[in-house]
């Protein structure tokens, strides 16, 4: 607690003091928009950069998706090619060709009796 000093008057509530004793309230005037132009230009620049990078990212993502799809298609075609090459190698054997001719076309050798199911 402070002691009473006769040299200095006691403090009073500023709301109760007469208006003439209060210093004038200094209010900031709102600055015109052209004084904030550097912030506006900076904001527009940041927005344009963000749009540019988002567009690039979306193009990259589309290309990545297409590359994945093409790689899957390539693997599928390679598997199909291996299966066809295996079938081709199978038909290089004359016995396999004869068996397929007998089964699918119903061919018989001379002097054989065909059996029909």
N, C-alpha and C positions, 0 to 999 in steps of 0.2 A: 504494500500500500504506500502511496506517495504522500508526502507531507504537504501541507498547505503552504504555498509560497505567495506572499502578498504582492510581490513584484509582478506576478503572472496571474491573470484572472483564471478562474476555474473553467475547465472545458465544459462546453454545453453541447447538447444534441444539435447537429447542424440543421435538422428539420425545424427546430424551434427557434433558431436564430433568425433575426430579421433578414430579408432578402438583400438589403443593401450591404450587409457585411459579407455575404457569400461571393466568392469570385465567380465570374461569368462561366458558364459551361461552354467549353470549346467542342464543337461538333465537327467531325470531319465531313467535308463535302464529298459526295461521291465523285470519283474521278470519271471523266468522260471515257468512252470506249476506246478512242484512239490512243489514249495514254496506256492502255493495256494491250495494244496491238501485238506486242512481242509475245504475250501469252497466248493470244488467239492464233497467231501464225504458228507458234510452237505446237499448240494443240492440234491444228489442222495437219501439220507435218507428221506428228505421231500417229494420227488417224490414218493418213495415207500410207505410211510405212506398215501399219498393222494390216491394212487391207491388202497391200502388196504381198506381205509374207503369208497371210492366210491363203491367198490365191495360189501362191507357189506351193504351199504345203498341200493344198487340195489336188493340184496337178501331180505332185509327187506321189500322193496316196493313190490316185487313179492309176498311174503308171505301175506302181508296186502291185496293185490288185491285178492288173492285166498281166504283168510278168508272172505272177503266181499261177494265174489261170493257164497261161501258155506253157509254163513248166509242167503243170499237171497233164495237159494235153500231150506234150512231148513224151512224158513217161508212159502214158497210155498207148501212144502210137508205137513206141519202142517195144512195149510188151506184145502188141499185136504183130509187129514185124518179126519178133523172135518166134512167136507161135507159127506164123506163116513159113518162116525158114525151116522150122522143125518139121512141118507138114511136107514141105518141098523135099527135104532130105529123106523123109519116109518114102516118098514116091520115086526116089532114085533106085530103090530096090525092086527088081523085076517080080519077085514073089508078092510084094505088097501091091503092085499094080495089077497083077493077075487076080489077087484076092478081091480087090475093089471092083474089078470088071465083072467077076462072077457074082458078087453080092448086089451091086447097084444096077448093072445092066443085064444080068441074067445070062451072060455068055457061057458057053460050054465048049470043051475041047472036042475035036472029032472023035467019034465012037463012044462018047459019054452019053448017059441017059440023064436028062434033067429031072430033078426032083422038085416039084412045086408044092409049097405049103398052102 
